[in-house]
Amino acid sequence: MSILGKLLGGAPGTQEVAADEPATCMHGVLTPRWQNIDDMGQDQKISGYRCQSCKEEFEPDEAYWLWIRAVDRLRDLRGSLSQN
């Protein structure tokens, strides 16, 4: 285990388990993309979005649903934090 892992309270062997499981991206930061430079800054002309973590690209409609899911996750997190 690394020194940082020991300092943060990681248990021995947890790094190996985490490495075996496929990581799923939450797509938390989506950057808009436009077809040409003249369209930049115009929301109605956004052609798609790119996730800054995994670099996957999404259509505008898909990005909308990803944002809705992110809001739901934040509400769930807020609810679980207020219960503690």
Rosetta constraint file for C-alpha pairs under 8 A:
AtomPair CA 1 CA 5 HARMONIC 6.17 0.50
AtomPair CA 1 CA 6 HARMONIC 6.77 0.50
AtomPair CA 1 CA 12 HARMONIC 6.16 0.50
AtomPair CA 1 CA 13 HARMONIC 7.53 0.50
AtomPair CA 1 CA 15 HARMONIC 7.63 0.50
AtomPair CA 2 CA 6 HARMONIC 6.36 0.50
AtomPair CA 3 CA 7 HARMONIC 6.20 0.50
AtomPair CA 4 CA 8 HARMONIC 6.13 0.50
AtomPair CA 5 CA 9 HARMONIC 6.19 0.50
AtomPair CA 5 CA 10 HARMONIC 5.04 0.50
AtomPair CA 5 CA 11 HARMONIC 7.88 0.50
AtomPair CA 6 CA 10 HARMONIC 5.61 0.50
AtomPair CA 6 CA 11 HARMONIC 7.55 0.50
AtomPair CA 10 CA 14 HARMONIC 6.94 0.50
AtomPair CA 13 CA 17 HARMONIC 6.78 0.50
AtomPair CA 14 CA 18 HARMONIC 6.21 0.50
AtomPair CA 15 CA 19 HARMONIC 6.15 0.50
AtomPair CA 16 CA 20 HARMONIC 6.47 0.50
AtomPair CA 17 CA 21 HARMONIC 6.67 0.50
AtomPair CA 25 CA 53 HARMONIC 7.13 0.50
AtomPair CA 25 CA 54 HARMONIC 6.61 0.50
AtomPair CA 26 CA 70 HARMONIC 7.97 0.50
AtomPair CA 27 CA 51 HARMONIC 5.55 0.50
AtomPair CA 27 CA 52 HARMONIC 7.56 0.50
AtomPair CA 27 CA 53 HARMONIC 6.82 0.50
AtomPair CA 27 CA 54 HARMONIC 7.54 0.50
AtomPair CA 27 CA 66 HARMONIC 7.25 0.50
AtomPair CA 28 CA 51 HARMONIC 7.34 0.50
AtomPair CA 28 CA 53 HARMONIC 7.89 0.50
AtomPair CA 28 CA 70 HARMONIC 7.11 0.50
AtomPair CA 29 CA 51 HARMONIC 5.78 0.50
AtomPair CA 29 CA 52 HARMONIC 5.70 0.50
AtomPair CA 29 CA 53 HARMONIC 7.30 0.50
AtomPair CA 30 CA 49 HARMONIC 5.75 0.50
AtomPair CA 30 CA 50 HARMONIC 5.35 0.50
AtomPair CA 30 CA 51 HARMONIC 4.54 0.50
AtomPair CA 30 CA 52 HARMONIC 6.14 0.50
AtomPair CA 30 CA 63 HARMONIC 7.65 0.50
AtomPair CA 31 CA 49 HARMONIC 5.25 0.50
AtomPair CA 31 CA 50 HARMONIC 5.22 0.50
AtomPair CA 31 CA 51 HARMONIC 6.42 0.50
AtomPair CA 31 CA 52 HARMONIC 6.94 0.50
AtomPair CA 32 CA 46 HARMONIC 6.31 0.50
AtomPair CA 32 CA 47 HARMONIC 7.62 0.50
AtomPair CA 32 CA 48 HARMONIC 5.96 0.50
AtomPair CA 32 CA 49 HARMONIC 4.41 0.50
AtomPair CA 32 CA 50 HARMONIC 6.61 0.50
AtomPair CA 33 CA 40 HARMONIC 7.94 0.50
AtomPair CA 33 CA 46 HARMONIC 5.78 0.50
AtomPair CA 33 CA 47 HARMONIC 5.76 0.50
AtomPair CA 33 CA 48 HARMONIC 5.21 0.50
AtomPair CA 33 CA 49 HARMONIC 5.48 0.50
AtomPair CA 33 CA 50 HARMONIC 7.27 0.50
AtomPair CA 34 CA 39 HARMONIC 6.25 0.50
AtomPair CA 34 CA 40 HARMONIC 6.01 0.50
AtomPair CA 34 CA 45 HARMONIC 6.68 0.50
AtomPair CA 34 CA 46 HARMONIC 4.98 0.50
AtomPair CA 34 CA 47 HARMONIC 5.04 0.50
AtomPair CA 34 CA 48 HARMONIC 6.93 0.50
AtomPair CA 35 CA 39 HARMONIC 7.17 0.50
AtomPair CA 35 CA 46 HARMONIC 7.65 0.50
AtomPair CA 35 CA 47 HARMONIC 6.20 0.50
AtomPair CA 36 CA 40 HARMONIC 7.10 0.50
AtomPair CA 39 CA 45 HARMONIC 6.09 0.50
AtomPair CA 39 CA 46 HARMONIC 7.70 0.50
AtomPair CA 40 CA 45 HARMONIC 7.78 0.50
AtomPair CA 40 CA 46 HARMONIC 7.79 0.50
AtomPair CA 42 CA 46 HARMONIC 6.88 0.50
AtomPair CA 46 CA 60 HARMONIC 7.22 0.50
AtomPair CA 47 CA 59 HARMONIC 6.95 0.50
AtomPair CA 47 CA 60 HARMONIC 6.74 0.50
AtomPair CA 48 CA 57 HARMONIC 6.92 0.50
AtomPair CA 48 CA 58 HARMONIC 5.59 0.50
AtomPair CA 48 CA 59 HARMONIC 4.63 0.50
AtomPair CA 48 CA 60 HARMONIC 5.13 0.50
AtomPair CA 48 CA 63 HARMONIC 7.97 0.50
AtomPair CA 49 CA 57 HARMONIC 5.61 0.50
AtomPair CA 49 CA 58 HARMONIC 5.14 0.50
AtomPair CA 49 CA 59 HARMONIC 6.41 0.50
AtomPair CA 49 CA 60 HARMONIC 6.61 0.50
AtomPair CA 49 CA 63 HARMONIC 6.76 0.50
AtomPair CA 50 CA 55 HARMONIC 5.71 0.50
AtomPair CA 50 CA 56 HARMONIC 5.69 0.50
AtomPair CA 50 CA 57 HARMONIC 4.37 0.50
AtomPair CA 50 CA 58 HARMONIC 6.25 0.50
AtomPair CA 51 CA 55 HARMONIC 4.82 0.50
AtomPair CA 51 CA 56 HARMONIC 5.45 0.50
AtomPair CA 51 CA 57 HARMONIC 6.39 0.50
AtomPair CA 58 CA 62 HARMONIC 5.80 0.50
AtomPair CA 58 CA 63 HARMONIC 5.98 0.50
AtomPair CA 59 CA 63 HARMONIC 6.29 0.50
AtomPair CA 60 CA 64 HARMONIC 6.31 0.50
AtomPair CA 61 CA 65 HARMONIC 6.74 0.50
AtomPair CA 62 CA 66 HARMONIC 6.36 0.50
AtomPair CA 63 CA 67 HARMONIC 6.23 0.50
AtomPair CA 64 CA 68 HARMONIC 6.38 0.50
AtomPair CA 65 CA 69 HARMONIC 6.19 0.50
AtomPair CA 66 CA 70 HARMONIC 6.18 0.50
AtomPair CA 67 CA 71 HARMONIC 6.23 0.50
AtomPair CA 68 CA 72 HARMONIC 6.33 0.50
AtomPair CA 69 CA 73 HARMONIC 6.19 0.50
AtomPair CA 70 CA 74 HARMONIC 6.26 0.50
AtomPair CA 71 CA 75 HARMONIC 6.25 0.50
AtomPair CA 72 CA 76 HARMONIC 6.17 0.50
AtomPair CA 73 CA 77 HARMONIC 6.08 0.50
AtomPair CA 74 CA 78 HARMONIC 6.01 0.50
AtomPair CA 75 CA 79 HARMONIC 6.11 0.50
AtomPair CA 76 CA 80 HARMONIC 6.18 0.50
AtomPair CA 77 CA 81 HARMONIC 6.09 0.50
AtomPair CA 78 CA 82 HARMONIC 6.16 0.50
AtomPair CA 79 CA 83 HARMONIC 6.34 0.50
AtomPair CA 80 CA 84 HARMONIC 6.63 0.50
